Amino acid sequence: MPGCTSCRVAPAPELVQIRRRYRAEWNGLELSVALDSSQWTLSVRDDSHTLYTAYRGNQTAAQVSAAEFAITHTLGFTSPLRPSLLADQLAWR
């Protein structure tokens, strides 16, 4: 309060940001998905370069999109492997 000499101002609480991030490896590629402030960012990397980055509205869509890119990059567009099946089978950690 203004003018109050015995009042103490409580310190502002620290802000804590919990980051949600998942990674998986498949055929020499690293797939990752991470929650930003309002969307999921996905990326696919090889040993030294980011090959693909995109944004999706939820975790599952980001994981499937990363798997889809990895499949087409590695096996081509005619691969019978389904991205949703691969995304489910990967060991996301």
The first five atom37 places (N, CA, C, CB, O) and aatype in JSON, in Angstrom:
{
  "aatype": [12, 14, 7, 4, 16, 15, 4, 1, 19, 0, 14, 0, 14, 6, 10, 19, 5, 9, 1, 1, 1, 18, 1, 0, 6, 17, 2, 7, 10, 6, 10, 15, 19, 0, 10, 3, 15, 15, 5, 17, 16, 10, 15, 19, 1, 3, 3, 15, 8, 16, 10, 18, 16, 0, 18, 1, 7, 2, 5, 16, 0, 0, 5, 19, 15, 0, 0, 6, 13, 0, 9, 16, 8, 16, 10, 7, 13, 16, 15, 14, 10, 1, 14, 15, 10, 10, 0, 3, 5, 10, 0, 17, 1],
  "atom_mask": [
    [1, 1, 1, 1, 1],
    [1, 1, 1, 1, 1],
    [1, 1, 1, 0, 1],
    [1, 1, 1, 1, 1],
    [1, 1, 1, 1, 1],
    [1, 1, 1, 1, 1],
    [1, 1, 1, 1, 1],
    [1, 1, 1, 1, 1],
    [1, 1, 1, 1, 1],
    [1, 1, 1, 1, 1],
    [1, 1, 1, 1, 1],
    [1, 1, 1, 1, 1],
    [1, 1, 1, 1, 1],
    [1, 1, 1, 1, 1],
    [1, 1, 1, 1, 1],
    [1, 1, 1, 1, 1],
    [1, 1, 1, 1, 1],
    [1, 1, 1, 1, 1],
    [1, 1, 1, 1, 1],
    [1, 1, 1, 1, 1],
    [1, 1, 1, 1, 1],
    [1, 1, 1, 1, 1],
    [1, 1, 1, 1, 1],
    [1, 1, 1, 1, 1],
    [1, 1, 1, 1, 1],
    [1, 1, 1, 1, 1],
    [1, 1, 1, 1, 1],
    [1, 1, 1, 0, 1],
    [1, 1, 1, 1, 1],
    [1, 1, 1, 1, 1],
    [1, 1, 1, 1, 1],
    [1, 1, 1, 1, 1],
    [1, 1, 1, 1, 1],
    [1, 1, 1, 1, 1],
    [1, 1, 1, 1, 1],
    [1, 1, 1, 1, 1],
    [1, 1, 1, 1, 1],
    [1, 1, 1, 1, 1],
    [1, 1, 1, 1, 1],
    [1, 1, 1, 1, 1],
    [1, 1, 1, 1, 1],
    [1, 1, 1, 1, 1],
    [1, 1, 1, 1, 1],
    [1, 1, 1, 1, 1],
    [1, 1, 1, 1, 1],
    [1, 1, 1, 1, 1],
    [1, 1, 1, 1, 1],
    [1, 1, 1, 1, 1],
    [1, 1, 1, 1, 1],
    [1, 1, 1, 1, 1],
    [1, 1, 1, 1, 1],
    [1, 1, 1, 1, 1],
    [1, 1, 1, 1, 1],
    [1, 1, 1, 1, 1],
    [1, 1, 1, 1, 1],
    [1, 1, 1, 1, 1],
    [1, 1, 1, 0, 1],
    [1, 1, 1, 1, 1],
    [1, 1, 1, 1, 1],
    [1, 1, 1, 1, 1],
    [1, 1, 1, 1, 1],
    [1, 1, 1, 1, 1],
    [1, 1, 1, 1, 1],
    [1, 1, 1, 1, 1],
    [1, 1, 1, 1, 1],
    [1, 1, 1, 1, 1],
    [1, 1, 1, 1, 1],
    [1, 1, 1, 1, 1],
    [1, 1, 1, 1, 1],
    [1, 1, 1, 1, 1],
    [1, 1, 1, 1, 1],
    [1, 1, 1, 1, 1],
    [1, 1, 1, 1, 1],
    [1, 1, 1, 1, 1],
    [1, 1, 1, 1, 1],
    [1, 1, 1, 0, 1],
    [1, 1, 1, 1, 1],
    [1, 1, 1, 1, 1],
    [1, 1, 1, 1, 1],
    [1, 1, 1, 1, 1],
    [1, 1, 1, 1, 1],
    [1, 1, 1, 1, 1],
    [1, 1, 1, 1, 1],
    [1, 1, 1, 1, 1],
    [1, 1, 1, 1, 1],
    [1, 1, 1, 1, 1],
    [1, 1, 1, 1, 1],
    [1, 1, 1, 1, 1],
    [1, 1, 1, 1, 1],
    [1, 1, 1, 1, 1],
    [1, 1, 1, 1, 1],
    [1, 1, 1, 1, 1],
    [1, 1, 1, 1, 1]
  ],
  "atom_positions": [
    [[0.84, -1.18, 0.0], [0.0, 0.0, 0.0], [0.89, 1.24, 0.0], [-0.96, 0.0, 1.22], [1.94, 1.25, 0.63]],
    [[0.46, 2.25, -0.69], [1.24, 3.48, -0.67], [1.22, 4.09, 0.73], [0.69, 4.48, -1.69], [0.17, 4.19, 1.37]],
    [[2.37, 4.48, 1.19], [2.49, 5.12, 2.48], [2.56, 4.17, 3.65], [0.0, 0.0, 0.0], [2.73, 4.63, 4.78]],
    [[2.45, 2.9, 3.45], [2.51, 1.93, 4.53], [3.96, 1.56, 4.78], [1.66, 0.67, 4.2], [4.62, 1.01, 3.89]],
    [[4.47, 1.86, 5.96], [5.88, 1.59, 6.24], [6.1, 0.19, 6.79], [6.41, 2.6, 7.22], [7.23, -0.3, 6.78]],
    [[5.05, -0.47, 7.26], [5.23, -1.81, 7.8], [4.82, -2.91, 6.82], [4.44, -1.94, 9.08], [4.96, -4.09, 7.14]],
    [[4.33, -2.54, 5.65], [3.9, -3.54, 4.65], [5.13, -4.07, 3.9], [2.86, -2.93, 3.65], [6.07, -3.33, 3.6]],
    [[5.08, -5.34, 3.61], [6.17, -5.96, 2.83], [5.61, -6.4, 1.49], [6.8, -7.17, 3.6], [4.5, -6.92, 1.4]],
    [[6.38, -6.19, 0.49], [5.99, -6.61, -0.85], [6.52, -8.01, -1.08], [6.51, -5.62, -1.94], [7.72, -8.27, -0.94]],
    [[5.65, -8.89, -1.42], [6.07, -10.28, -1.68], [6.81, -10.33, -3.02], [4.84, -11.25, -1.69], [6.41, -9.68, -3.98]],
    [[7.89, -11.1, -3.07], [8.6, -11.21, -4.34], [7.73, -11.93, -5.38], [9.94, -11.96, -4.15], [6.91, -12.78, -5.05]],
    [[7.95, -11.57, -6.62], [7.19, -12.21, -7.7], [7.62, -13.67, -7.81], [7.41, -11.48, -9.07], [8.8, -13.98, -7.68]],
    [[6.67, -14.57, -8.04], [7.03, -15.98, -8.17], [7.84, -16.21, -9.44], [5.77, -16.87, -8.18], [7.67, -15.51, -10.44]],
    [[8.72, -17.2, -9.38], [9.5, -17.54, -10.56], [8.6, -18.22, -11.58], [10.69, -18.44, -10.19], [7.72, -19.01, -11.23]],
    [[8.84, -17.91, -12.84], [8.1, -18.57, -13.89], [8.79, -19.88, -14.23], [7.96, -17.66, -15.14], [10.01, -19.92, -14.39]],
    [[8.03, -20.92, -14.35], [8.58, -22.23, -14.69], [7.98, -22.65, -16.02], [8.3, -23.29, -13.57], [6.76, -22.69, -16.18]],
    [[8.83, -22.97, -16.95], [8.35, -23.44, -18.23], [8.7, -24.92, -18.36], [8.95, -22.62, -19.41], [9.86, -25.31, -18.28]],
    [[7.67, -25.72, -18.54], [7.88, -27.15, -18.72], [7.92, -27.4, -20.21], [6.77, -28.0, -18.02], [6.95, -27.14, -20.93]],
    [[9.02, -27.92, -20.66], [9.19, -28.17, -22.08], [8.92, -29.64, -22.37], [10.61, -27.78, -22.55], [9.48, -30.53, -21.72]],
    [[8.06, -29.87, -23.32], [7.76, -31.24, -23.72], [8.45, -31.48, -25.05], [6.21, -31.48, -23.83], [8.2, -30.79, -26.04]],
    [[9.32, -32.48, -25.07], [10.09, -32.79, -26.27], [10.27, -34.3, -26.34], [11.47, -32.06, -26.26], [10.54, -34.96, -25.33]],
    [[10.13, -34.83, -27.54], [10.3, -36.26, -27.76], [11.21, -36.47, -28.96], [8.92, -36.97, -27.96], [11.15, -35.73, -29.94]],
    [[12.05, -37.51, -28.86], [12.97, -37.84, -29.96], [12.9, -39.33, -30.24], [14.41, -37.42, -29.62], [12.62, -40.14, -29.37]],
    [[13.18, -39.65, -31.49], [13.28, -41.05, -31.91], [14.28, -41.12, -33.06], [11.87, -41.62, -32.34], [14.52, -40.13, -33.75]],
    [[14.85, -42.29, -33.25], [15.78, -42.49, -34.36], [15.24, -43.59, -35.27], [17.2, -42.86, -33.84], [14.66, -44.57, -34.82]],
    [[15.46, -43.39, -36.57], [15.01, -44.37, -37.55], [15.86, -44.24, -38.81], [13.49, -44.19, -37.87], [15.96, -43.15, -39.38]],
    [[16.46, -45.33, -39.25], [17.26, -45.38, -40.48], [18.28, -44.24, -40.59], [16.34, -45.34, -41.69], [18.42, -43.63, -41.65]],
    [[18.97, -43.96, -39.5], [20.0, -42.93, -39.52], [19.49, -41.5, -39.42], [0.0, 0.0, 0.0], [20.26, -40.55, -39.57]],
    [[18.2, -41.33, -39.17], [17.62, -40.0, -39.02], [17.14, -39.8, -37.59], [16.45, -39.79, -40.02], [16.68, -40.74, -36.95]],
    [[17.25, -38.59, -37.11], [16.71, -38.23, -35.8], [15.43, -37.44, -36.01], [17.74, -37.41, -34.95], [15.43, -36.39, -36.65]],
    [[14.35, -37.96, -35.47], [13.05, -37.29, -35.54], [12.78, -36.67, -34.18], [11.91, -38.29, -35.96], [12.98, -37.32, -33.15]],
    [[12.34, -35.42, -34.16], [12.01, -34.8, -32.87], [10.75, -33.96, -33.01], [13.19, -33.92, -32.37], [10.47, -33.38, -34.05]],
    [[10.0, -33.93, -31.92], [8.83, -33.07, -31.83], [8.89, -32.36, -30.48], [7.49, -33.89, -31.98], [9.24, -32.96, -29.47]],
    [[8.56, -31.07, -30.48], [8.64, -30.29, -29.25], [7.46, -29.32, -29.19], [9.99, -29.52, -29.16], [7.08, -28.72, -30.2]],
    [[6.89, -29.17, -28.01], [5.79, -28.24, -27.81], [6.35, -26.85, -27.57], [4.9, -28.67, -26.64], [7.11, -26.63, -26.63]],
    [[5.97, -25.91, -28.42], [6.3, -24.51, -28.21], [5.13, -23.87, -27.47], [6.6, -23.77, -29.57], [4.34, -24.59, -26.85]],
    [[5.0, -22.59, -27.52], [3.94, -21.94, -26.76], [2.54, -22.36, -27.2], [4.07, -20.45, -26.87], [1.64, -22.45, -26.36]],
    [[2.33, -22.61, -28.47], [0.97, -22.94, -28.91], [0.9, -24.03, -29.96], [0.31, -21.72, -29.43], [-0.2, -24.39, -30.4]],
    [[2.03, -24.56, -30.37], [2.02, -25.58, -31.42], [3.2, -26.52, -31.25], [2.04, -24.92, -32.8], [4.13, -26.26, -30.49]],
    [[3.15, -27.62, -31.98], [4.23, -28.6, -31.95], [5.15, -28.36, -33.14], [3.67, -30.05, -31.97], [4.7, -28.25, -34.28]],
    [[6.45, -28.28, -32.86], [7.46, -28.14, -33.91], [8.09, -29.5, -34.12], [8.53, -27.06, -33.53], [8.5, -30.16, -33.17]],
    [[8.17, -29.92, -35.37], [8.82, -31.19, -35.67], [10.02, -30.93, -36.55], [7.84, -32.17, -36.35], [10.03, -29.99, -37.34]],
    [[11.02, -31.77, -36.41], [12.18, -31.68, -37.3], [12.75, -33.07, -37.52], [13.25, -30.73, -36.72], [12.64, -33.96, -36.68]],
    [[13.36, -33.21, -38.68], [14.04, -34.44, -39.04], [15.45, -34.05, -39.44], [13.3, -35.22, -40.21], [15.66, -33.17, -40.28]],
    [[16.43, -34.71, -38.81], [17.84, -34.4, -39.04], [18.6, -35.65, -39.44], [18.46, -33.77, -37.79], [18.28, -36.76, -39.02]],
    [[19.63, -35.44, -40.25], [20.6, -36.52, -40.45], [21.78, -36.21, -39.55], [21.04, -36.65, -41.97], [21.62, -35.47, -38.57]],
    [[22.95, -36.74, -39.83], [24.1, -36.54, -38.93], [24.49, -35.08, -38.77], [25.28, -37.31, -39.44], [25.0, -34.69, -37.71]],
    [[24.27, -34.25, -39.79], [24.79, -32.89, -39.7], [23.82, -31.79, -40.14], [26.01, -32.79, -40.51], [24.14, -30.61, -39.98]],
    [[22.66, -32.14, -40.68], [21.77, -31.12, -41.22], [20.32, -31.36, -40.79], [21.86, -31.09, -42.74], [19.88, -32.49, -40.59]],
    [[19.61, -30.26, -40.67], [18.16, -30.36, -40.51], [17.57, -30.49, -41.91], [17.57, -29.11, -39.74], [17.76, -29.61, -42.75]],
    [[16.87, -31.58, -42.14], [16.3, -31.85, -43.45], [14.89, -31.31, -43.59], [16.3, -33.33, -43.73], [14.46, -30.95, -44.69]],
    [[14.17, -31.24, -42.48], [12.76, -30.85, -42.55], [12.34, -30.27, -41.21], [11.87, -32.04, -42.94], [12.66, -30.83, -40.16]],
    [[11.61, -29.18, -41.25], [11.01, -28.58, -40.07], [9.59, -28.16, -40.43], [11.84, -27.36, -39.54], [9.36, -27.61, -41.51]],
    [[8.66, -28.42, -39.55], [7.26, -28.04, -39.8], [6.56, -27.86, -38.45], [6.53, -29.11, -40.68], [7.14, -28.1, -37.39]],
    [[5.33, -27.44, -38.51], [4.54, -27.17, -37.31], [3.19, -27.87, -37.43], [4.35, -25.65, -37.1], [2.59, -27.9, -38.51]],
    [[2.73, -28.44, -36.34], [1.44, -29.13, -36.3], [0.71, -28.75, -35.02], [1.63, -30.67, -36.4], [1.3, -28.23, -34.07]],
    [[-0.58, -29.02, -35.0], [-1.42, -28.62, -33.88], [-1.39, -29.53, -32.68], [0.0, 0.0, 0.0], [-1.76, -29.11, -31.58]],
    [[-0.94, -30.78, -32.86], [-0.87, -31.68, -31.71], [0.31, -32.65, -31.85], [-2.19, -32.46, -31.55], [0.91, -32.76, -32.92]],
    [[0.6, -33.33, -30.77], [1.77, -34.21, -30.71], [1.68, -35.35, -31.72], [1.93, -34.77, -29.31], [2.66, -35.64, -32.41]],
    [[0.54, -35.99, -31.8], [0.4, -37.13, -32.71], [0.58, -36.7, -34.16], [-0.97, -37.78, -32.53], [1.27, -37.38, -34.92]],
    [[-0.02, -35.59, -34.55], [0.12, -35.09, -35.92], [1.58, -34.76, -36.22], [-0.76, -33.85, -36.14], [2.05, -35.01, -37.34]],
    [[2.29, -34.22, -35.26], [3.71, -33.89, -35.46], [4.55, -35.16, -35.62], [4.25, -33.06, -34.29], [5.43, -35.21, -36.49]],
    [[4.28, -36.17, -34.81], [5.03, -37.42, -34.9], [4.76, -38.13, -36.23], [4.69, -38.34, -33.73], [5.68, -38.65, -36.84]],
    [[3.52, -38.15, -36.67], [3.17, -38.79, -37.94], [3.8, -38.03, -39.1], [1.63, -38.87, -38.11], [4.29, -38.65, -40.05]],
    [[3.8, -36.71, -39.05], [4.4, -35.91, -40.11], [5.91, -36.13, -40.19], [4.1, -34.43, -39.88], [6.47, -36.22, -41.28]],
    [[6.57, -36.22, -39.04], [8.0, -36.5, -39.03], [8.28, -37.88, -39.61], [8.56, -36.41, -37.6], [9.23, -38.06, -40.38]],
    [[7.46, -38.86, -39.25], [7.61, -40.22, -39.79], [7.37, -40.22, -41.29], [6.64, -41.19, -39.09], [8.08, -40.91, -42.03]],
    [[6.39, -39.48, -41.75], [6.1, -39.42, -43.19], [7.29, -38.87, -43.97], [4.85, -38.56, -43.44], [7.67, -39.41, -45.01]],
    [[7.87, -37.79, -43.46], [9.03, -37.24, -44.15], [10.19, -38.24, -44.15], [9.47, -35.92, -43.5], [10.85, -38.44, -45.17]],
    [[10.43, -38.87, -43.01], [11.54, -39.84, -42.91], [11.34, -40.99, -43.9], [11.65, -40.38, -41.47], [12.3, -41.43, -44.53]],
    [[10.12, -41.47, -44.02], [9.85, -42.57, -44.95], [10.1, -42.14, -46.39], [8.39, -43.06, -44.79], [10.8, -42.84, -47.13]],
    [[9.55, -41.01, -46.79], [9.72, -40.58, -48.18], [11.17, -40.21, -48.48], [8.81, -39.4, -48.48], [11.64, -40.42, -49.6]],
    [[11.87, -39.65, -47.5], [13.28, -39.31, -47.71], [14.14, -40.56, -47.86], [13.79, -38.45, -46.54], [15.06, -40.59, -48.68]],
    [[13.85, -41.58, -47.07], [14.66, -42.79, -47.06], [14.23, -43.82, -48.09], [14.62, -43.41, -45.68], [15.06, -44.39, -48.79]],
    [[12.93, -44.07, -48.18], [12.41, -45.16, -49.01], [11.71, -44.7, -50.29], [11.47, -45.99, -48.2], [11.43, -45.51, -51.17]],
    [[11.41, -43.42, -50.39], [10.72, -42.9, -51.57], [9.22, -42.82, -51.38], [0.0, 0.0, 0.0], [8.67, -43.31, -50.4]],
    [[8.58, -42.17, -52.34], [7.14, -41.92, -52.24], [6.29, -43.17, -52.43], [6.74, -40.89, -53.26], [5.13, -43.2, -52.03]],
    [[6.85, -44.2, -53.02], [6.06, -45.41, -53.28], [6.17, -46.45, -52.19], [6.48, -46.02, -54.59], [5.67, -47.57, -52.35]],
    [[6.8, -46.11, -51.08], [6.94, -47.06, -49.97], [5.57, -47.43, -49.41], [7.84, -46.48, -48.86], [4.72, -46.55, -49.22]],
    [[5.34, -48.71, -49.13], [4.07, -49.12, -48.54], [4.0, -48.87, -47.02], [3.83, -50.57, -48.82], [2.94, -49.06, -46.42]],
    [[5.11, -48.46, -46.41], [5.13, -48.22, -44.97], [4.27, -47.01, -44.64], [6.58, -48.01, -44.46], [4.46, -45.93, -45.19]],
    [[3.31, -47.2, -43.73], [2.41, -46.12, -43.34], [3.03, -45.26, -42.25], [1.06, -46.7, -42.87], [3.53, -45.79, -41.25]],
    [[3.01, -43.93, -42.42], [3.59, -43.03, -41.42], [2.97, -43.21, -40.03], [3.41, -41.6, -41.86], [3.69, -43.15, -39.03]],
    [[1.67, -43.41, -39.94], [1.04, -43.56, -38.62], [1.52, -44.83, -37.93], [-0.49, -43.57, -38.75], [1.69, -44.85, -36.71]],
    [[1.73, -45.89, -38.7], [2.23, -47.14, -38.13], [3.66, -46.96, -37.62], [2.17, -48.27, -39.17], [4.0, -47.41, -36.52]],
    [[4.51, -46.31, -38.43], [5.88, -46.08, -38.0], [5.92, -45.19, -36.76], [6.69, -45.43, -39.14], [6.66, -45.48, -35.81]],
    [[5.14, -44.12, -36.75], [5.12, -43.21, -35.6], [4.73, -43.95, -34.32], [4.16, -42.04, -35.85], [5.27, -43.68, -33.25]],
    [[3.78, -44.87, -34.43], [3.36, -45.66, -33.27], [4.44, -46.63, -32.79], [2.09, -46.42, -33.59], [4.54, -46.91, -31.6]],
    [[5.23, -47.14, -33.72], [6.22, -48.16, -33.38], [7.56, -47.58, -32.91], [6.46, -49.04, -34.56], [8.35, -48.29, -32.28]],
    [[7.81, -46.32, -33.2], [9.08, -45.71, -32.78], [9.14, -45.56, -31.26], [9.27, -44.33, -33.45], [8.12, -45.36, -30.6]],
    [[10.34, -45.66, -30.73], [10.56, -45.49, -29.28], [10.83, -44.01, -29.0], [11.75, -46.38, -28.77], [11.98, -43.59, -28.86]],
    [[9.76, -43.23, -28.91], [9.9, -41.8, -28.6], [10.33, -41.67, -27.15], [8.57, -41.01, -28.86], [9.73, -42.27, -26.26]],
    [[11.35, -40.9, -26.92], [11.85, -40.7, -25.55], [12.03, -39.24, -25.25], [13.16, -41.42, -25.35], [12.45, -38.88, -24.15]]
  ]
}
